Amino acid sequence: MSQLRVGVIGAGGIASKLHLPEMATVEDAEVVVLSGRKESRLKTLCEKFDVPRWSQSYEEVIADPDVDAVIVALPHPLHVKYGLMALDAGKHVHMQKPLSTSLDEAEQFVQAAEQSDRTVLALPFVARPHVHAARKLIADGKLGQIASAHARFSHGGPEVYYATIQQILAEETENELWFFDADKADVGALFDMGVYAIATLVTILGSVTDVTCRMSTVAKPTTLEDTASLILEFENGILGTAETGWCDGARTYGFSIHGTEGKVVNPSLTSQLVHYRPTSTIDEDAPLSETLVDTSAWPNVHSHQHWVDCIRAGAQPPLANASTARHITEVMLRGLESSRERRTIEVRSRV
């Protein structure tokens, strides 16, 4: 089997911390070219991750006949532009999150993906074993009737994240980050970190029909939101809450699903899933039964290996696909609208 030849466009933080390290472990695929703005950064990353070529032209990489697939690792507003260009050139696409900051662009990308025979994986990739296990418990009725759910994904902010990136790149810390620049980023913490909370709940519970959101700028040097909370109404009547922000110095990544016969909890900063059940239906002080859920039935692969596996199979990712990314993008955009107008907003797309 010949190696899948991958080009990465974007040589910034997410490429250096996520895409290049994960691609280095993928079977039957290799990164053959990296593209970015800064020559010094390109040379550093190519040497560090054994990439044979670099270019300062994204278009050149996409047009290269020796490239089979493209990873789009650019700032938010550029995702769809270059994703469409890659599909048009006949490349498979691995799309960085969020899909877009524009619903029209997101719709355009989904249409292009559906009309193409190329495989498109769209982050965030939340199809992890503990998420699959939560879906199975719900499908098997182990939690009873699901009533509500909660997810929170938040950290200390882009400047904390980029401190690690500067170490990887052997660069001095940047004083001005594009994440804080409304003209470059379009959106703030909701699209950067809230996307994980929303994607997790959508993957487990299905489509959102309505969203109520409030946002604030608490501590960061930006006009964009650094904190957001959302109430989500799901198609099956479940209520969910999604919280996010750049002001959580201790970091929180986790979720919980609550039903009439029990709940499952993903403890923050772990890949575990704990199943809690009542030991008595008449004594509210009775201890809960607590079981660590076995998640070994699902392979623990990262998004790049999953993408390549789907390409080899001639299939689309069942969960992290363009249509799901479009729905999550609409939820976030309706959240912005809800916060701005101080009302509940309908979500029209479905997964």
C-alpha positions in Angstrom: 0.0 0.0 0.0 1.5 3.4 -1.0 1.9 6.1 1.5 -0.7 8.8 1.6 1.1 12.1 0.9 -0.2 14.9 3.1 0.4 18.7 2.9 -0.1 20.9 6.0 -1.1 24.5 5.4 -0.5 26.7 8.4 2.7 26.5 10.5 1.5 28.0 13.7 0.6 26.7 17.2 -2.0 24.1 16.3 0.2 22.6 13.6 3.2 22.4 15.9 1.3 21.0 18.9 -1.4 18.8 17.3 -1.2 18.1 13.6 2.5 17.4 13.1 3.0 15.4 16.2 0.0 13.2 15.5 0.8 12.8 11.9 4.2 11.5 12.8 2.5 8.5 14.4 0.0 7.7 11.6 0.5 4.5 9.7 0.6 4.6 5.9 0.8 8.4 5.6 3.4 11.0 5.7 3.6 14.8 5.7 5.5 15.7 2.6 5.2 19.5 2.7 4.5 22.2 5.2 3.3 25.7 4.3 3.3 28.9 6.4 4.3 32.6 6.6 7.5 32.5 8.6 10.6 30.9 7.0 12.3 30.5 10.4 9.3 28.6 11.8 9.0 26.4 8.7 12.6 25.4 8.9 12.3 24.6 12.6 9.2 22.5 12.2 10.4 20.7 9.1 13.6 19.7 11.0 11.7 18.8 14.2 9.1 16.6 12.4 11.2 15.4 9.5 9.2 17.1 6.8 11.2 17.1 3.6 9.8 20.3 2.0 8.3 23.7 2.9 6.6 26.5 1.0 5.3 30.0 1.8 2.4 29.5 -0.6 -0.8 27.6 0.6 -2.0 27.6 -3.0 1.2 25.9 -4.2 0.7 23.0 -1.7 -3.0 22.5 -2.6 -2.1 22.5 -6.3 0.8 20.1 -5.9 0.0 16.8 -7.8 2.3 15.0 -5.3 0.0 15.9 -2.4 -3.0 13.6 -1.9 -4.6 15.2 1.2 -4.4 18.6 3.0 -4.6 19.5 6.6 -6.0 23.0 7.0 -4.4 24.5 10.2 -5.0 28.2 9.6 -6.8 30.9 11.7 -10.6 30.5 11.9 -11.7 32.9 9.0 -9.4 31.2 6.5 -10.7 27.6 7.0 -13.4 27.4 4.4 -11.6 29.4 1.7 -8.7 26.9 1.6 -10.8 23.9 2.4 -12.9 24.6 -0.7 -9.7 25.1 -2.7 -8.4 21.7 -1.5 -11.6 19.9 -2.4 -11.7 21.5 -5.8 -8.1 20.3 -6.4 -9.3 16.7 -5.5 -7.6 16.5 -2.1 -8.9 14.8 1.0 -9.3 17.4 3.8 -8.6 17.5 7.5 -10.3 20.7 8.8 -9.2 22.5 11.9 -11.9 23.7 14.3 -14.1 25.7 14.2 -15.3 25.0 10.7 -16.1 28.7 10.0 -17.2 32.0 11.6 -19.9 32.3 8.9 -23.0 30.1 8.4 -23.0 30.8 4.7 -19.4 29.6 4.4 -20.2 26.5 6.5 -23.1 25.6 4.2 -21.0 26.2 1.2 -18.3 23.8 2.5 -20.8 21.1 3.4 -22.3 21.2 -0.1 -18.8 20.9 -1.6 -18.0 18.0 0.7 -21.2 16.2 -0.2 -20.6 16.7 -3.9 -17.0 15.4 -3.6 -15.8 11.8 -3.3 -13.0 13.0 -1.0 -12.9 12.2 2.7 -13.4 15.2 5.0 -12.8 15.1 8.7 -13.8 18.2 10.6 -12.5 18.9 14.1 -13.2 18.9 17.0 -12.6 15.1 17.2 -14.7 14.0 20.2 -15.2 10.4 19.1 -13.1 9.1 22.0 -13.8 5.8 23.8 -15.5 7.4 26.8 -17.8 9.4 24.5 -18.7 6.3 22.6 -19.3 4.5 25.9 -21.7 7.3 27.1 -23.6 7.0 23.8 -23.9 3.2 24.3 -25.2 3.5 27.9 -27.8 5.9 26.7 -28.8 3.7 23.7 -29.1 0.7 26.0 -31.4 2.5 28.4 -28.9 2.2 31.3 -29.5 5.8 32.5 -33.3 5.7 32.0 -34.9 8.7 30.4 -32.2 11.4 29.8 -33.2 14.7 31.2 -30.2 17.0 31.2 -26.5 17.2 30.5 -23.6 19.5 31.1 -20.2 20.0 29.5 -17.4 22.5 30.3 -14.2 23.0 28.3 -12.1 26.0 29.4 -8.5 26.9 30.1 -6.3 29.9 31.1 -6.4 31.5 27.7 -4.4 31.7 24.4 -1.4 33.3 26.1 -1.0 30.2 28.4 -1.5 27.9 25.4 1.1 29.8 23.3 3.7 29.7 26.1 4.0 26.0 25.3 3.9 26.7 21.6 6.9 29.1 21.8 8.9 26.4 23.5 8.2 24.0 20.6 9.0 26.6 18.1 12.1 27.9 20.0 10.7 31.5 19.7 10.3 34.3 22.1 6.8 34.9 23.5 4.6 37.0 21.3 3.0 40.0 23.0 0.1 40.3 20.6 -1.8 37.1 19.8 -4.2 36.9 16.9 -6.8 35.2 19.1 -7.4 38.5 20.8 -7.6 40.5 17.6 -11.2 40.8 16.5 -10.2 41.6 12.9 -8.1 38.4 12.6 -10.1 36.0 14.7 -13.7 37.2 14.3 -14.7 35.3 17.4 -13.4 34.5 20.9 -13.5 31.8 23.5 -16.9 30.4 22.4 -15.5 29.3 19.1 -12.0 28.5 20.4 -13.0 26.3 23.5 -16.8 26.2 23.6 -16.7 24.3 20.4 -15.5 21.2 22.4 -18.3 21.4 24.9 -21.0 21.8 22.3 -19.5 19.1 20.0 -19.3 16.6 23.0 -23.0 17.1 23.8 -24.1 17.0 20.2 -22.1 13.8 19.6 -23.7 12.1 22.7 -27.3 13.6 22.5 -27.9 14.6 18.9 -29.2 17.9 17.3 -29.7 21.2 19.1 -33.0 23.0 18.2 -32.7 26.2 20.3 -29.9 28.0 22.1 -29.9 30.7 24.8 -26.4 32.2 25.4 -24.8 34.9 27.6 -21.2 36.0 27.1 -18.8 38.3 28.8 -15.3 39.7 28.6 -13.9 39.3 32.1 -10.1 39.5 32.1 -8.5 39.3 28.6 -7.2 42.2 26.5 -9.8 41.8 23.7 -13.2 43.0 22.6 -14.2 39.4 22.0 -15.8 37.2 24.6 -13.5 35.4 27.0 -16.4 33.6 28.9 -19.6 32.1 27.7 -22.5 30.0 29.0 -25.2 28.4 26.9 -28.5 26.6 27.5 -29.1 24.1 24.7 -32.5 22.5 23.9 -32.1 19.2 22.0 -34.4 17.6 19.4 -35.3 14.8 21.9 -36.4 17.3 24.6 -33.2 17.1 26.7 -31.8 20.3 28.2 -28.0 20.8 28.2 -25.6 23.5 29.5 -22.3 24.2 27.8 -19.7 26.5 29.5 -16.4 27.7 28.3 -13.8 30.4 28.7 -10.3 31.7 28.7 -10.3 32.6 32.4 -10.1 29.1 33.9 -6.5 28.9 35.2 -7.0 25.4 36.6 -8.4 24.1 33.3 -11.7 22.1 33.0 -12.5 19.5 30.4 -15.4 17.2 31.2 -19.1 16.3 30.9 -22.0 14.7 32.7 -25.2 13.1 31.5 -28.2 12.8 33.9 -31.1 10.4 33.6 -34.0 9.0 35.7 -32.1 5.8 36.6 -28.5 7.1 36.9 -25.8 9.4 35.5 -22.4 9.2 33.8 -19.6 11.6 34.6 -16.4 12.2 32.7 -14.2 13.6 35.4 -12.3 16.7 34.3 -9.0 16.3 32.6 -9.4 12.5 32.3 -10.6 10.0 29.7 -12.5 8.0 32.3 -16.3 7.5 32.5 -18.0 6.8 35.8 -21.5 5.4 36.0 -23.5 6.3 39.1 -26.8 4.6 40.1 -29.1 4.8 43.1 -29.0 1.9 45.5 -32.5 2.8 46.8 -35.5 4.5 45.3 -37.0 5.4 48.7 -34.0 6.6 50.7 -32.4 9.7 49.3 -29.5 9.4 51.7 -28.6 5.9 50.5 -25.1 5.7 48.9 -24.8 5.6 45.1 -23.4 2.7 43.2 -20.3 3.8 41.4 -18.7 1.9 38.5 -15.8 2.8 36.3 -17.1 2.1 32.7 -15.0 -0.2 30.6 -14.3 1.7 27.4 -11.9 -0.9 25.8 -14.5 -1.8 23.1 -13.7 1.3 21.2 -10.2 2.0 19.7 -8.4 5.0 21.2 -7.2 6.6 18.0 -6.6 10.3 17.3 -8.2 12.2 14.5 -5.4 12.0 12.0 -5.2 8.2 12.2 -9.1 8.0 12.0 -9.0 10.4 8.9 -6.5 8.2 7.1 -8.4 5.0 8.0 -11.5 6.6 6.5 -9.6 7.6 3.4 -8.4 4.0 2.9 -11.9 2.7 3.4 -13.4 5.3 1.0 -15.7 6.5 3.8 -16.6 9.7 5.7 -16.1 9.9 9.5 -19.4 8.9 11.1 -19.2 11.6 13.8 -16.5 14.2 13.0 -17.8 15.1 9.5 -18.6 18.3 7.7 -22.3 18.2 8.3 -21.8 17.8 12.1 -19.3 20.6 12.1 -21.8 22.8 10.2 -24.4 22.1 12.9 -22.0 23.0 15.7 -21.0 26.1 13.9 -24.6 27.2 13.6 -25.1 26.5 17.4 -22.2 28.9 18.2 -23.3 31.5 15.7 -26.9 31.4 17.1 -25.3 31.7 20.5 -23.6 34.9 19.5 -26.9 36.2 18.2 -28.7 35.1 21.4 -26.3 36.9 23.6 -26.4 40.0 21.5 -30.3 40.1 21.3 -30.9 38.7 24.8 -33.3 36.0 23.6 -33.5 32.3 22.6 -32.6 31.6 19.0 -33.7 28.7 16.8 -31.1 26.4 15.3 -32.2 25.1 11.8 -29.6 22.6 10.8 -29.5 19.0 12.0 -26.9 16.2 12.3 
